[in-house]
Each structure stands twice: as C-alpha cells, then as structure tokens.
Amino acid sequence: MTIRRLTVAATAALVLALGATACGSGGDGDAPKSTATAGNGTAPTAGTSAGAPKASGAITVFAAASLKESFTELGKKFEAANPGAKVTFNFGGSSALATSINSGAPADVFAAASPATMKTVTDAGGAAGEPKTFVRNTLAIAVPKGNPKHVAGLADLAAPGVKVALCAKEVPCGAAALTALKAANVNLTPVTLEQDVKGALTKVELGEVDASLVYRTDVKADAAKIDGVDFPEAAKAVNDYPIAALAKAPNKDGAAAFVAYIQSPEAQQVLTAAGFQAP
C-alpha cells in the first residue's frame, strides 16, 4: 500500500471516530437537544407543563353561594384559555351541596365555604386527594341603603324593633355568625334563617329585614343595593374556603385542571379583588 493510500485511510478512520464520539456524548453543548412533549405527543405550550391534565369537555362545579360572582367570571376566563372546556356551576349553601355530592349527584369539583362542610365529603371518601384552601372570607352586617336603623355593630342587632336575617347554623355563614355573636356576647332571635348567604342578603334587598350577617364579599358585590357595616368580632369568625376535585368526577382531568386554575395567580387576583383574603 502506498503512502497516499495509508494517509487517506487514516483520515477516514479519524473522521468516523470523531462522529461516533459526538453522537454518543450527552454533555456536548453542540449536541442536538430533545424537545419535551406533552401527553398527546405535542410540544407543551407556554403556561403548561408536560403531563398536565387537559381541560376539555363538560366540568360541573358545586360551589358555595358566596363564590357566585367570582367563579362565574373565572369560569369564563377558564373556558377562554381552554376552548374545549365548558364549565357549569351549581351554587348554593355548602352543607346542601355536600349532601348532594354524598348522595351521588354528578359533580367534578366542590368548593366549600368552610372546612367543616368539606369534611363531610372527604369523610365519605368523596374527594380525590387533599382539599386545598384557596381563599378566606369574613363577615359584615348588610343593611338597607342609608342604614335607617343606624346599625353600628352587633349589639345594635339585638335592639328592640330590629329585624335580622341569619343563615341557618348548618350553613358556613350561619356558623360564622353564631361565632361572632358569641364573641360579642350578643343574643338575638332572627326573624328568618336562610339556607345560603344569598338568601339572607336578599331579605335586606327586599326590605324584609333591617340587617343580615353575610360575607364582606357579598356586601361588595351588592353595593349598589345595600350598605355594609364592619365589626371587630368578624376577626374571630374567619372562614377558610377549601376546594377539591371529586373522586367520582365524570371529567377527572377537567376537574384537576379547574382546581389548579383556581389556585393560580390569575384566579387569585380576581378573588382578592372581590374582597376575599389570600389563604
């Protein structure tokens, strides 16, 4: 073999060796980088993570009545970000919603106004995973515009001739009201006990009562029709709001996605703007 042929052969061997080294090296900064894919084989878009549940199809959310305005807005935002999803809400007293869930009502998500009502669902094995507290809420006194009875605090609710509406004690707003009244050492007999906070608020709107103990968020949402009075004992009756995907959710991925969204910075901004407190 001539010197020329030996040189060519050696050069070819060197090229092949270098190529093999480059292909086998995982730490070479010039090596091609793989692209992570989502669960459907496509690259994840901004704001998503690989393997995150896809939000599509019908998602049924059972939520405390005090969440109506905020969740209605958030539902629209969620649908806009997930064109394949359709969120339907069932708002009501948390205790009644919990009973419905435990009785087999089809739902994907439960957002309660107190840990106690959520516990009735988790104790029955109805939650998929540990519920998460996503906001807190405090009470205020709702009065008709102009506050004709001059209510300035809880003691005024027990004055002669003042008609008061409360939530039933089984409902979170009712339990919180009893805690606040006890802290203020005030005893009163309400003229009506409502099954959710919106019912108690409506009594004030219609002029059927002179005052009602509701959430600050409800006073803020209904500010065009009623006035609100803050009182110091409200600090002793703060309600945590837990949320959970349900174990028998017809749309498990949609439920998980909605629960995650409610805890997102975007959703938290909407909730705090409505008067809720961060957890």
Backbone torsions as a table, in degrees:
resi	resn	phi	psi	omega
1	MET	NA	136.9	-177.9
2	THR	-79.6	163.9	179.1
3	ILE	-60.6	-38.3	-179.8
4	ARG	-60.5	-43.9	-178.8
5	ARG	-67.2	-38.0	178.5
6	LEU	-63.0	-40.5	-179.6
7	THR	-64.2	-45.1	179.1
8	VAL	-61.7	-43.4	-178.8
9	ALA	-64.6	-41.4	179.6
10	ALA	-65.1	-39.8	179.1
11	THR	-63.0	-42.8	-179.9
12	ALA	-63.5	-40.3	179.3
13	ALA	-65.2	-38.8	179.3
14	LEU	-64.8	-41.0	178.4
15	VAL	-61.6	-44.6	-179.7
16	LEU	-63.7	-39.3	-179.6
17	ALA	-66.0	-43.0	178.3
18	LEU	-63.5	-39.8	179.2
19	GLY	-63.1	-41.3	179.6
20	ALA	-66.1	-38.0	178.9
21	THR	-64.5	-43.0	-179.7
22	ALA	-63.9	-40.5	-178.3
23	CYS	-69.5	-31.7	-175.6
24	GLY	-89.4	-6.2	-176.5
25	SER	-87.4	125.1	177.2
26	GLY	-91.0	-13.8	-175.1
27	GLY	-103.1	-1.9	-179.4
28	ASP	-69.7	122.4	-178.6
29	GLY	-63.8	-18.1	179.7
30	ASP	-92.2	-4.2	-178.5
31	ALA	-70.0	148.1	179.3
32	PRO	-60.6	140.7	179.4
33	LYS	-99.1	138.2	178.4
34	SER	-78.5	155.8	178.5
35	THR	-106.5	120.6	179.0
36	ALA	-66.5	143.8	-179.6
37	THR	-118.1	153.4	174.6
38	ALA	-78.3	-178.5	-175.4
39	GLY	-61.8	-21.8	-179.2
40	ASN	-96.1	8.6	176.8
41	GLY	91.0	-1.9	179.6
42	THR	-102.1	156.5	179.9
43	ALA	-67.0	138.0	-179.2
44	PRO	-67.3	145.9	178.1
45	THR	-89.8	170.8	-179.3
46	ALA	-59.6	137.9	177.6
47	GLY	87.4	-0.1	177.1
48	THR	-119.9	167.1	177.0
49	SER	-129.9	152.9	-179.0
50	ALA	-58.8	133.2	178.3
51	GLY	83.7	-0.9	179.7
52	ALA	-66.7	144.6	-179.4
53	PRO	-63.8	142.8	-179.8
54	LYS	-86.6	135.1	179.2
55	ALA	-94.2	104.4	176.9
56	SER	-152.6	161.8	179.7
57	GLY	79.6	-173.1	-178.2
58	ALA	-79.3	134.3	177.2
59	ILE	-126.8	117.4	-178.5
60	THR	-102.1	122.7	-176.6
61	VAL	-115.8	120.6	171.6
62	PHE	-92.0	121.7	-173.7
63	ALA	-139.3	147.2	177.4
64	ALA	-55.4	144.7	-176.1
65	ALA	-57.6	-33.0	-178.7
66	SER	-67.8	-11.7	178.4
67	LEU	-92.2	1.3	-169.5
68	LYS	-55.1	-53.6	-175.7
69	GLU	-65.6	-46.4	-177.3
70	SER	-66.9	-45.8	-178.1
71	PHE	-69.6	-32.3	176.5
72	THR	-61.7	-43.9	176.9
73	GLU	-65.0	-44.5	-178.8
74	LEU	-67.0	-32.6	177.1
75	GLY	-61.5	-40.9	178.5
76	LYS	-66.6	-40.3	178.4
77	LYS	-65.9	-40.1	179.3
78	PHE	-63.4	-43.5	179.0
79	GLU	-65.1	-37.3	179.3
80	ALA	-64.4	-35.2	179.5
81	ALA	-81.6	-17.3	-179.1
82	ASN	-132.9	80.4	-173.3
83	PRO	-55.9	-21.0	180.0
84	GLY	-87.1	0.7	-175.8
85	ALA	-106.3	149.2	175.3
86	LYS	-134.2	114.8	-176.9
87	VAL	-98.1	128.7	176.2
88	THR	-118.4	132.0	-177.5
89	PHE	-107.6	146.0	169.2
90	ASN	-124.0	102.3	-178.4
91	PHE	-95.6	142.6	178.7
92	GLY	179.4	-172.7	175.2
93	GLY	-64.8	135.2	-175.2
94	SER	-58.4	-38.9	-178.5
95	SER	-65.5	-40.5	178.7
96	ALA	-67.6	-39.3	178.4
97	LEU	-64.2	-42.2	179.2
98	ALA	-61.8	-41.3	178.0
99	THR	-62.0	-41.8	178.6
100	SER	-62.6	-43.2	179.5
101	ILE	-62.4	-46.0	-179.8
102	ASN	-66.9	-20.0	178.3
103	SER	-89.4	0.0	175.4
104	GLY	103.3	8.8	178.1
105	ALA	-60.7	132.5	-178.7
106	PRO	-70.2	119.1	179.2
107	ALA	-152.4	154.3	-179.2
108	ASP	-104.1	-33.3	-174.0
109	VAL	-138.2	143.8	173.6
110	PHE	-125.0	124.8	174.4
111	ALA	-118.9	110.1	-173.5
112	ALA	-103.6	160.8	179.6
113	ALA	-94.6	7.6	175.7
114	SER	-162.9	150.3	175.4
115	PRO	-62.2	-30.5	-177.9
116	ALA	-63.3	-42.3	179.4
117	THR	-72.4	-34.8	175.2
118	MET	-64.1	-35.7	-177.8
119	LYS	-62.2	-31.9	178.2
120	THR	-64.1	-27.8	177.3
121	VAL	-82.1	-44.9	-179.5
122	THR	-66.1	-36.6	178.9
123	ASP	-63.8	-28.3	178.7
124	ALA	-88.6	5.7	179.5
125	GLY	76.3	22.1	-174.0
126	GLY	-88.1	-10.3	-177.7
127	ALA	-100.5	143.8	175.7
128	ALA	-96.5	92.6	-178.0
129	GLY	94.4	179.9	-176.2
130	GLU	-80.1	126.7	175.9
131	PRO	-60.2	149.2	-179.5
132	LYS	-117.1	131.5	174.2
133	THR	-74.6	123.5	-176.1
134	PHE	-112.2	-21.5	173.5
135	VAL	-153.3	170.9	171.6
136	ARG	-128.6	160.2	-177.7
137	ASN	-144.8	149.7	178.8
138	THR	-126.4	165.0	-175.8
139	LEU	-88.8	159.8	170.4
140	ALA	-147.7	163.2	176.4
141	ILE	-95.0	122.5	175.5
142	ALA	-92.4	131.1	179.3
143	VAL	-133.2	159.0	176.5
144	PRO	-61.9	158.5	178.8
145	LYS	-52.7	132.5	-179.3
146	GLY	87.9	-9.4	177.7
147	ASN	48.6	63.4	-173.5
148	PRO	-59.8	-27.0	179.0
149	LYS	-90.2	3.3	177.7
150	HIS	54.5	46.2	178.9
151	VAL	-73.2	123.6	-179.5
152	ALA	-117.5	-11.3	-179.5
153	GLY	-171.8	-177.8	-176.4
154	LEU	-63.6	-34.5	-178.7
155	ALA	-60.7	-31.8	-179.5
156	ASP	-68.7	-20.2	179.8
157	LEU	-69.6	-21.2	-179.6
158	ALA	-94.4	3.7	-179.7
159	ALA	-69.0	150.2	179.2
160	PRO	-58.8	137.1	176.4
161	GLY	84.7	-2.6	178.9
162	VAL	-93.2	117.9	-179.9
163	LYS	-93.4	129.0	-173.8
164	VAL	-125.1	138.9	172.2
165	ALA	-108.7	135.0	174.4
166	LEU	-125.2	161.3	168.6
167	CYS	-77.4	153.1	175.9
168	ALA	-61.0	150.8	-174.4
169	LYS	-63.9	-22.9	179.0
170	GLU	-73.1	-20.6	-178.3
171	VAL	-88.0	141.4	-178.0
172	PRO	-51.7	-39.9	179.9
173	CYS	-68.7	-28.6	176.5
174	GLY	-72.9	-42.7	177.7
175	ALA	-63.0	-40.9	178.7
176	ALA	-65.8	-38.8	179.3
177	ALA	-62.7	-42.9	179.1
178	LEU	-63.6	-37.5	177.6
179	THR	-63.5	-44.8	-179.3
180	ALA	-65.9	-43.7	179.9
181	LEU	-63.2	-38.7	177.9
182	LYS	-65.6	-40.7	179.1
183	ALA	-62.9	-31.5	179.4
184	ALA	-90.5	-0.7	-177.6
185	ASN	55.8	45.5	-179.7
186	VAL	-114.7	128.3	175.0
187	ASN	-112.6	129.4	178.0
188	LEU	-146.8	158.7	177.0
189	THR	-113.3	108.6	-179.5
190	PRO	-69.0	152.5	177.6
191	VAL	-83.4	-14.6	177.9
192	THR	-155.3	147.0	174.8
193	LEU	-118.5	118.5	-174.3
194	GLU	-99.7	155.8	-175.8
195	GLN	-86.2	-8.2	170.8
196	ASP	-156.6	167.7	-173.2
197	VAL	-66.9	-29.7	179.0
198	LYS	-68.3	-33.5	176.5
199	GLY	-64.9	-41.9	178.2
200	ALA	-65.9	-37.1	179.6
201	LEU	-68.7	-38.8	-179.6
202	THR	-61.5	-34.2	178.6
203	LYS	-60.1	-35.6	177.1
204	VAL	-72.2	-44.1	179.5
205	GLU	-56.3	-41.0	-176.6
206	LEU	-82.2	-5.4	-179.6
207	GLY	77.3	15.9	-179.0
208	GLU	-80.8	-20.0	175.8
209	VAL	-135.7	164.3	-179.8
210	ASP	-91.5	-16.9	-178.3
211	ALA	-166.2	159.2	176.5
212	SER	-152.3	145.5	175.2
213	LEU	-92.0	114.8	-178.5
214	VAL	-133.9	-174.0	177.3
215	TYR	-85.2	152.2	175.7
216	ARG	-57.2	-36.9	-179.6
217	THR	-62.6	-34.8	179.0
218	ASP	-71.1	-38.0	176.0
219	VAL	-61.7	-43.7	-179.1
220	LYS	-65.5	-41.4	-178.7
221	ALA	-68.2	-26.0	-175.2
222	ASP	-112.0	25.3	-173.6
223	ALA	-61.3	-22.0	179.8
224	ALA	-72.6	-20.3	-174.7
225	LYS	-112.3	-24.9	-176.0
226	ILE	-137.2	167.0	172.7
227	ASP	-110.7	161.1	179.4
228	GLY	-123.9	146.6	178.5
229	VAL	-125.4	121.1	176.2
230	ASP	-82.6	155.0	178.3
231	PHE	-146.0	145.6	-172.1
232	PRO	-64.5	-30.5	-177.5
233	GLU	-67.2	-11.6	177.8
234	ALA	-60.2	-28.0	-179.8
235	ALA	-65.6	-17.7	179.5
236	LYS	-94.0	2.4	-176.7
237	ALA	-137.0	51.4	179.3
238	VAL	-83.6	132.1	179.8
239	ASN	-102.5	128.4	170.3
240	ASP	-83.8	141.3	179.2
241	TYR	-110.5	108.7	177.2
242	PRO	-94.2	153.6	176.9
243	ILE	-133.2	146.5	-179.9
244	ALA	-153.7	144.5	166.4
245	ALA	-73.7	148.6	-174.7
246	LEU	-97.0	146.5	-175.1
247	ALA	-62.4	-33.9	-178.9
248	LYS	-102.6	26.7	-179.1
249	ALA	-59.7	126.7	175.1
250	PRO	-62.8	-28.9	-179.3
251	ASN	-122.5	82.4	-173.6
252	LYS	-65.4	-42.2	179.8
253	ASP	-66.8	-41.1	177.9
254	GLY	-64.3	-38.8	178.2
255	ALA	-62.9	-46.7	-179.5
256	ALA	-62.6	-39.4	-179.7
257	ALA	-67.1	-39.4	-179.6
258	PHE	-68.8	-42.0	178.5
259	VAL	-61.0	-42.1	178.4
260	ALA	-64.4	-38.9	-179.0
261	TYR	-65.2	-40.7	-179.3
262	ILE	-61.7	-26.1	178.2
263	GLN	-91.3	0.1	-177.4
264	SER	-75.9	159.5	177.8
265	PRO	-57.1	-38.2	-180.0
266	GLU	-62.0	-47.1	-179.5
267	ALA	-68.1	-39.5	179.5
268	GLN	-62.2	-34.2	178.1
269	GLN	-64.7	-41.9	177.8
270	VAL	-64.3	-43.5	-176.9
271	LEU	-67.3	-43.5	179.5
272	THR	-69.7	-31.8	176.2
273	ALA	-65.0	-27.7	178.4
274	ALA	-81.1	-6.3	178.4
275	GLY	110.1	-4.5	176.3
276	PHE	-72.0	157.5	176.7
277	GLN	-102.9	144.7	176.6
278	ALA	-64.6	146.1	-178.8
279	PRO	-68.6	NA	NA
